[in-house]
Amino acid sequence: MNTHALPNARRQAITFTSGDGCYLFDDAGKRYLDLVSGLGVNALGHNHPRVTKAIQEQAGRLLHTSALYGNEYQEAVAQKLCELSGLDKALFVNSGTEATEAALKLVRWYGGPRLRVIALQSSFHGRTRGGLSVTGQASLRDPLGPYSLPVTFVPANDEAALREAFGTDVAAFLFEPIQGEGGVRPLNDSYLQLAQELCRKYNALLVSDECQTGLGRTGKVFGYEWAAVQPDIVTVAKPIAGGLPLGAVMFSAKVAEKFPLSGHGSTFAGGPLVCRVALEFLDEMQTLLPRINEVGSALAEMLSEFGEVRGRGLMRAVPLGERPGDPIVATAREAGLLINCTQTTVLRFLPPYILTREQVAEAGAILRRAIS
Ligand SMILES: Cc1ncc(COP(=O)(O)O)c(C=O)c1O
């Protein structure tokens, strides 16, 4: 298919040319129900009227000015993100891995001589070298080492191991409330509460990577809210600009105090186009929260027919035991349903927030055939 564009993922032989709501259409005009949403990005579905209108209007006004100047929308997005997260400052980036980079810099500035970060086995925080340095998957991390910061990887939900890992040299504990790429594995509330307690005790920062769980995906604005903890740093990306590249890191005043001007920066980040769309997304996302919970439960119920269901809201997975997921993904795709497989044996579902109960039933009928 492609001779020059490098397929930097296991790419499926299909080309989509348009989308509408929860459906995508390929170059032969065939329709697919999309329960992947561009890996959690297209949370409002495809061609959402508010997103399309904002892009069209803004494209005719102003696209980019650089970090040297403000724009009409950036402060409003930052304010909203701070209100939602209970934090004080927001810094814009362009992707999830850059959000991790920015968070690691904040940790470094805050920690001073304390360098060590505690992260989780099976975690995923991005593919730049900073992101990989805290990613607890040897196959991704090891080929590109060594890394400069000391990182201790502990098994998720093991409270004794967490207590043992903490010490006076720890600058931060970094987690995903539900490990996404690692197989949709939620952290226990009590585990996150202990992590918060230990961070407070050792003056370390509690850092929640919400790139996949954040901004509505789990049925609350942020995944950490389920455990009633308050992180010092929160990262977001994927859905925030309706399909355009934008990420952000939010942090508390005590972290901001130690962060110098130009402590991190980006030519593109937080421009007028992406910020204008982000305002539309954030507004829609809040009104969709009840629906995410309701349709998320319907999705979980439908999936329970196929075994254990992990996750929350509209972030769900069905582990297949030893059975590889790719053939099921391929059969479902042939039948007009897009799903994803992570860790080779875990079917993952990240549908748009506008998914309906009828579409859950439509997916169920195809999955029944694909899995049997
Ligand atoms: C939790 C988490 N953090 C970071 C990233 C990296 O995001 P990006 O691919 O936008 O760099 C991802 C991507 O899947 C993610 O799930």
Ligand as a Chemical Component Dictionary entry (heavy atoms), coordinates in Angstrom:
data_LIG
# 
_chem_comp.id                   LIG 
_chem_comp.type                 NON-POLYMER 
_chem_comp.pdbx_formal_charge   0 
_chem_comp.three_letter_code    LIG 
# 
loop_
_chem_comp_atom.comp_id 
_chem_comp_atom.atom_id 
_chem_comp_atom.alt_atom_id 
_chem_comp_atom.type_symbol 
_chem_comp_atom.charge 
_chem_comp_atom.model_Cartn_x 
_chem_comp_atom.model_Cartn_y 
_chem_comp_atom.model_Cartn_z 
_chem_comp_atom.pdbx_ordinal 
LIG C1 C1 C 0 -1.611 7.337  29.315 1  
LIG C2 C2 C 0 -0.918 7.834  28.086 2  
LIG N1 N1 N 0 0.059  8.733  28.198 3  
LIG C3 C3 C 0 0.718  9.208  27.127 4  
LIG C4 C4 C 0 0.395  8.792  25.867 5  
LIG C5 C5 C 0 1.138  9.321  24.677 6  
LIG O1 O1 O 0 0.314  10.139 23.923 7  
LIG P1 P1 P 0 0.737  10.602 22.437 8  
LIG O2 O2 O 0 0.638  9.405  21.572 9  
LIG O3 O3 O 0 -0.232 11.701 22.103 10 
LIG O4 O4 O 0 2.138  11.102 22.523 11 
LIG C6 C6 C 0 -0.641 7.861  25.686 12 
LIG C7 C7 C 0 -1.001 7.381  24.332 13 
LIG O5 O5 O 0 -1.665 6.414  24.136 14 
LIG C8 C8 C 0 -1.314 7.365  26.818 15 
LIG O6 O6 O 0 -2.285 6.457  26.710 16 
# 
loop_
_chem_comp_bond.comp_id 
_chem_comp_bond.atom_id_1 
_chem_comp_bond.atom_id_2 
_chem_comp_bond.value_order 
_chem_comp_bond.pdbx_ordinal 
LIG C1 C2 SING 1  
LIG C2 N1 SING 2  
LIG C2 C8 DOUB 3  
LIG N1 C3 DOUB 4  
LIG C3 C4 SING 5  
LIG C4 C5 SING 6  
LIG C4 C6 DOUB 7  
LIG C5 O1 SING 8  
LIG O1 P1 SING 9  
LIG P1 O2 DOUB 10 
LIG P1 O3 SING 11 
LIG P1 O4 SING 12 
LIG C6 C7 SING 13 
LIG C6 C8 SING 14 
LIG C7 O5 DOUB 15 
LIG C8 O6 SING 16 
# 
